[in-house]
Amino acid sequence: MNHLFIRHKVSNFAAWKDSYDSHAASRASAGLTELHLLRSIDNPNEVVMLFSVADLNKAQAFAASDDLRSAMQKAGVTDKPDVYFLN
């Protein structure tokens, strides 16, 4: 089973979470299933996500997509995300 791990900081977690939730259909279309959504204890605006990946090619295309980049910018992501595909 493959996984996708993402870590990034956001300007406001509540606003980011609303945007994140509204993007759920896009993640599902890419074959991603959320396993964990976590926040740093030291910085509650630092977010870590772990997804299971049903289709690695679709997930990689999604991770590199302009759609995701735009959604992250709109949601208030403030740094360059760390993105790792794992197995």
N, C-alpha and C positions, 0 to 999 in steps of 0.2 A: 504494500500500500504506500502510495506517495502522499506527501504532505506539503503544504505551503505555510511558511512562517513569515509574518510581517511585523516589524516594529517601527513605530514612528511617534513623533510628538504632535500634539494638536493645540490650538490656541484656547479651546474651550471644549471640554469633554462632552457636555450635554448637547451642544450644537453639533459637534462632530457625530455623536451617536444618532441623532435624528437623520442626518445625511447618510450615514452608514446604513441605517435600517431601510431607508428609501432606495438603496442600491442593491437590496437583497436579490431581486430577480436577475440582475446581471451576474451576480456571483453564482447563482444557481444554474444559469445558462452556461457558465464556464465550467460546470461540474464541481464546484466547490461547496463543501458542507462545513459550516463553522463547528469546530470542536471546543475552542476556548477563546474567550475575549477577556483579556486581563488588563489591569492598570497597575502601574508602578506604585508601590507604597510610598516611595520618596517623592514622586512627581505624578499626581493623578492625571496629568495631561500627557503622560507617556503611555501608549497603548501597544499591547502585544496581542496578535491574533494567530491562531493555529487552525488550519483547515485541512480536511481530508480532500484528496484530489482524485476524482473519478476518471478524468481524461487529461493526461499531462500536457498534450499539445494544446488543448483548449485553454487550460489554466495558464500556460506560459504566454499564449497570445493575449489573454485577458490581462495578465500582469504587465505586459508591455504596451497595452492599448492606450490610445488617446482618451478614450472614454473613462478609464480608471484614473488617469492622470488628471483629467478635468474634474472628476468627482472628488478626488482627494484635495485638489486646490480649493474647490468650492466649500468643502467640509471644514477647511481650516487646518490642514496638515502644514506644520511649520518647518519641518526639516526633511532631508532626503530619507525616504524609507529604506530600511534594511529588508530585503526580500530574499528568502532562501527556499528553494525546492529541496525537500528531504525525502529519503526513503529508508 
